[in-house]
């Protein structure tokens, strides 16, 4: 049985943070939150990740940080301020506090523009008959190809994660798929990147429990959907992730 850990989650009031935090809590880990608003039932440091000195004490005594806080809107300046500078503050605080592992909530937005081209365009649009017999997949090693500043910010965050792994502890970039409170996609494109709640719980549990020898890596987190184009073999081989959710047809 893996040892229990002191885990700090940024944006635990969010959908993914809540799913992950409650699951890890049920496994016996001690969960605290770094959030702009209090998270009911959990010790919370109420602060924005853009304020280094306000968030710094939250990292003391923490083994693992799961960094999920992010700005999702269209304002490019906010992307720079929150998603790049704020993420820098998280890694800086983690390094100073001696945190052993940071799991960075990255995104498929790092390669979103690739979906505008074949073969991924056929996956996104559900035109499976247009694909070759040997289905191509998007690998975690493919070069970045962002479509907007959000993807650029996630690429920067992954670079900071890797730097953390060089100077401090372990870092994992978790490229999270599309998550809905209703646990179902809303359109054809979302089918390909749907990330079911059961799989979210398992995926992050595997990231937390990964051996200390895992210093740095990038993993896709999605369910086994019939139009999936993001590779899961690396997540399976290294983490032992085995998705149990998946959208098998559309419309539902």
N, C-alpha and C positions, 0 to 999 in steps of 0.2 A: 504494500500500500504506500503510495507516494506521501512524503511528509507534508503536513499542512503548512501553509505560508501566510505571512502578512501581506495582503494584496491591496494596493491602492488603485481605484478606477476613476479616471476622469470622465465626466459626463455620465455618471451612473443614473441620472434622472432620465436619460435618453432611452429609446427602445432597446438598442443593443446592450447598452451598459446595464440596464435593469435585468434583462434576460441572463446575461453572463454573471453579474454580481450575485443574484439570488441562487443561481445554480452552484457557483463556487462556494457560497455560504453554506449550502446544504451538504457540501462535501467536507465541511469542517474547517475551511480556511477562514481567517479573520479578515473581513472586508471593511475597508474605509473608503470614503468618497471624497473626491475633489470636484466641487460643483459650485455653480453660482447660486444655487438654491439648496436648501437642506434636503437630504434624502431621508425619508422617514424610515426609522429603524436602524440607521447606520450613522456612525460617527462621520461628520462631514466637515471638511474645511471649505468654507464658503468664500470663494475667490475666483477671479478670472485667470486663466493661464497666461494672460498678457502681463500680469503683475508678478514678477519673479519673487519679490520679497514676501508677498502675501501667501504664495503657494509653497515656498521653500520648506516650512516646518512640517508640512503634510507628508514629506518623503522620509523623515527620520524613522528608523526602525522598520522600514518596508523592505520586503524581499523582492516582490514583483510589482511592476507598474503596468497596468493596461490602459494605454492612452487612446481614448476614443473621442475626446472633445474636438469639435471641428465646426467651422462655419461653412454652410452648404450653399449660400446664396451667390448672386451674380457680381457682387462688388469686388473688383480685383484688389483694391486697397485693403479691404477686410481680409481677403485671402492672405495677403502678405503679413498683415498685423497679427491675425489670430492663428492662421494655420501654419505659418512659417515661424514668425517670432515667438508665438505661443508655444509651438512644439519645441523650439530651441530652449525655451525656459524649462519645459518638462524634462528634457534630456540633461540640461545643466543641473537642475535640482537633483535628479536621480543620480548623476555622477558624484556630486558633492556628498550625497547621503549614503553612498556605498550600496545602492540598489543592485541586486544581482542580475535582474533581467527586466527589460522593458519590451512589452509587446505593443508595437505601434499599429494602430488601426489605419492601415492603408486602404487602397481601393483599386478596382479595375480601371478607374479613371486615369491611371498611369499610362494605359494603352488604349484609351477610349477611341481615339481617332482611327485606330486600325479597324474598328467595326464598320467604318464607311467603305471599306474595300473588301473584295472577295479574298478568301472564302468566308470571312466572318460575317459579311453582309447577309449571306444566305442563311446562316445560323440565326442571326438577329431577326430576320424576317420570316423564319420558319419554313424556308424553301428547301427542305431537306433533300428533295429529289434532284436538286441542282448540284449537289455536292458529290465529289468523287467517292468511290467505295472506301478508300482509306481516309477516314475523317481527320482533317488537320486540327490541331489544337494550339491554343495560345499558351506558350511556355512562360514560366517565371523568369527565364533568362532572356526573353525577347527584349530588344531595346525599347526605351520609353517612347511613347507616341501620344502625348496628351492632346485633348481637344479644347480644353479651357484651363483657366488659372487654377481651378480646384485640382486638376490632375498634376499641374506643375508643382503645386504645394505638397501634394502627396509624394512626388518624386523627391522633392527636397527633404521631406520627412524621412524617407527611406535612406537617403544619404546620411542624415544625422544619426539614424539608427545604426548604420554601419560604423560610423565614426565612434559612437558610444561603445560598440563591441570591440573596437581597437583599443580604446583608452580605459574602459571600465569593465563592464560585465557582458552578459549575453543580450542580444537584441534580435527580435523577430518582427518582420514586416508581414502583417496579416492582410492580404488583399481581399477585403470583405465584399461579398456579393450584395444583391438587393434584398432588403429586409422590410417586411410590412407587419404592422400590428396584427392584421388579419391572417398572417402566415400564408398568403397566396399572392401571386403576381396579379397585376392589373392590365397587362397588355402583352403582346407577343414577344417584344424585345425582352421584357423582364423575365420571361420564362427561362431564357438561356442562363441568366445570372441569379436566379432565385436562390435564396439561402434560408432554408427552413429553420424554425426555432430549435428543433431537436439537434440539428446539425451544428447550429451556432454553439449550443451548449457543449457538445462533444469537441468541436474544433478548438475552442478556447481552453477547455480542460486539457487537451493534448498539448497546447502551447505552454500552458503553465507547468505541466508535468514533464516536459521534454528534459532530457539529461543536461547537466551543466556543460557537458562537452559540446553542446550545440551553441556555438558562439555567435553565429550570424546566419540568417537564411530568410528567404522570401517564400511565402506559401499562399496559394489561392484557397479561399474559403467560399465554396458554393455547394449546392446540393447536386445530386446526380440527375439533372434534368435532361429531357430527350434532345433539346437543342443546345446543350452545354458545349461551349468551345474553349473554356478555360481549363487548362490541364490540372488534374487532381493526382496524377501518379506520384508527383514529388511529395505532396502532402500525405499521401498514403504510405509511401516508402519510408519517409523520415519521421513523421509524427505518429503514424499508425492510424490516421484519420480514415474512417469508413462511413461515408454518408448513408443515412437511412431514410432521408427525405428525398423527394424528387418529383418534378412535374412531368408526367408521362404523355400528356396530350394537351392541345389547346384548340378551342376554348374548353374550360373546365366544365 
